[in-house]
């Protein structure tokens, strides 16, 4: 059988794992600095928890898990005969892989509300799964790094999250634009145009403006029952980056005015702390259905990275009623997510990973005979007990073979033990970069490696 991976998934070699840990650690340190606490949730959730939270397109991208045992025994025979997969899945699958970390977090909050204190600030770094078409920067299995606060309406938290984005990407050496908009502002547009009943359709289509042409968006909205003239007017309005334009337009939209006020408040907070990479983008819609207030998206700075084709590196927003469906009312929250996979690809393409990012032993013992190997093993274990990371070749093989392994693993030092070294109670430390070699007893070697 020829080995193969499921599409949209990857193996990671040691250097890749080390680089991914560098990204995760950079993000996690910032989360902790801002007072967020770690949680974890299961890879799978009940489908009833997941469905209906991500919009029509999101529901289609959910990975469903077949019921245990003979899953067809309880299948809806009528749906099976009619090949109605949408109806059939309800009878053969009760669980699914999590699509994101936010909906499971809402479920977590409701189930653990007596064990946590509000406002509750949490972060979570775990994999999620989406049945999307794999392409550059888009995978079916990928990690999200989420940070949320729930139990407060304060717009200060929006500013905190913008600051987290700014700090993390600065630490990684990537220049970004942090886009901000507000779903209330978008609802105000729909209300002014008389299509508030088509609000979700409008936002799902407008969210594609950075991926497809205006003409295609117009055609999509026509297919959803919105007149072409109204769509053109909506697109024209969201091209403005001046909030005053919307204030004037929203004379008859209380929701729209509220959205403008919230944006101004968050921008004022960010201005106070010197954040310069925040940009108001009225075309930003965020397709997920649960957002109700400010929304965010992070992209590469175009003028600097015009040669790199990459989607958003993160996104998020305010949600006022996500826990309602699980029975907990009046629990507003706001959160953002980092797209770790895309960040990895950007850092790789730009060569921004630190050279010493791979944590590995700097030295390896190479022994010439059985007795020397025993001595090398004893020294290896003594060094490990005092906290020094070190390796040993498993047997006294031919010296050329051992050296080939040491060079391939990129060790800095080879610690060579033969009969002469063993009789003197020393090892020959060979610098594999310079070729220099010197004899050392155990104490000299300890001091050398601890440096």
Secondary structure by P-SEA (a helix, b strand, c coil): cccccccccccccaaaaaaaaaaaaaaaaaaaaabbbbbbbccccccccccccccaaaaaabbbbccccccccccaaaaaaacaaaaaaaacccccccccaaaaaaaaaaaacccccccccbbbbbbbbbccccccccccccccccccccccccaaaaaaaaaaaaaaaaaacbbbbbbbbbaaaaaaaaaaaccccaaaaaaaaaaacccccaaaaaaaaaaacccaaaaaaaaaaaccccaaaaaaaacccaaaaaaaaaaaaaaaaaaaaccccbbbbcccccccccccccccccccccccccccccccccccccccccccccccccccccccccaaaaaaaaaaaaccccccccccccbbbbbccaaaaaaaaaaaaaaaaaccccccccccccaaaaaaaaaaacccccccccaaaaaacbbbbbcccccbbbbbcaaaaaaaaac
